[in-house]
């Protein structure tokens, strides 16, 4: 089933990577893809929690940082992590309807 997903380095999860139209997959393959996606989707909140811990750590560093360039870098890092969290939530929420098909 790994052939229907590819790892996204930035997000830290595998995302669907379908090479043909959904309807061209047989029902069994569709079901396998949906079940695999549901497992991945279920891991997204844990991934978000990891990133939130990183943000908290960087915010702690920022509150004690006196070097302006370093402060700017920490702010950039925090913004990048927040962007990843936002994208993960989009994947999590946008695919709720797809994931509900698993249970039909």
C-alpha positions in Angstrom: 0.0 0.0 0.0 3.0 2.2 0.4 2.9 2.9 -3.4 -0.2 5.0 -2.9 1.4 7.4 -0.4 4.5 9.5 -0.3 6.3 10.9 2.7 6.1 14.7 3.0 9.3 15.7 4.8 7.9 19.1 5.8 4.7 17.8 7.3 6.3 14.7 8.7 3.6 12.3 7.5 2.7 10.4 4.4 0.2 11.9 2.0 -1.9 10.2 -0.7 -0.1 10.1 -4.0 -2.7 8.6 -6.4 -1.4 8.1 -9.9 -4.8 7.4 -11.5 -8.4 8.7 -11.0 -10.0 7.4 -7.8 -12.7 5.5 -9.8 -10.1 3.6 -11.7 -9.0 1.8 -8.5 -10.8 -1.4 -7.7 -13.0 -1.3 -4.6 -10.5 -3.5 -2.6 -7.7 -1.1 -3.4 -9.9 1.9 -2.5 -10.7 0.4 0.8 -7.0 -0.3 1.5 -6.1 3.2 0.6 -8.9 4.6 2.8 -7.9 2.4 5.8 -4.2 3.4 5.4 -5.2 7.1 5.2 -7.4 6.8 8.3 -4.3 5.5 10.2 -2.2 8.3 9.0 -4.9 10.8 9.6 -5.2 9.5 13.2 -1.6 10.3 13.8 -1.9 14.0 12.8 -3.0 15.3 16.2 0.1 13.6 17.8 2.3 15.2 15.1 0.7 18.6 15.9 1.4 18.1 19.6 5.1 17.4 18.8 5.3 20.6 16.8 3.5 22.6 19.5 6.2 21.4 22.0 8.9 22.7 19.6 7.1 26.0 19.4 6.9 26.3 23.2 10.6 25.5 23.5 11.5 28.1 20.9 9.2 30.7 22.6 11.0 30.0 25.9 14.3 30.6 24.1 13.0 33.8 22.6 11.9 35.2 25.9 15.5 35.0 27.1 17.2 36.0 23.9 19.0 39.4 23.7 20.7 38.9 20.4 18.5 40.5 17.7 19.4 38.3 14.7 18.9 35.2 16.9 15.5 36.5 18.0 14.6 37.0 14.3 15.6 33.4 13.6 13.6 32.1 16.4 10.5 34.0 15.3 11.0 32.7 11.8 11.3 29.1 13.1 8.1 29.6 15.2 6.2 30.9 12.1 7.4 28.0 10.0 6.3 25.5 12.7 2.9 27.2 12.9 2.5 27.0 9.2 3.2 23.3 9.3 0.5 22.9 12.0 -1.9 24.8 9.9 -1.3 22.6 6.9 -1.7 19.5 9.0 -5.0 20.7 10.4 -6.1 21.3 6.8 -5.3 17.8 5.8 -6.9 16.4 9.0 -10.2 18.3 8.5 -10.4 18.3 4.7 -10.3 14.5 4.6 -12.9 13.8 7.3 -15.5 13.1 4.6 -13.1 10.7 2.8 -12.3 9.0 6.1 -15.9 8.4 6.9 -16.2 6.3 3.8 -14.0 3.7 5.5 -16.8 2.9 7.9 -19.5 2.4 5.2 
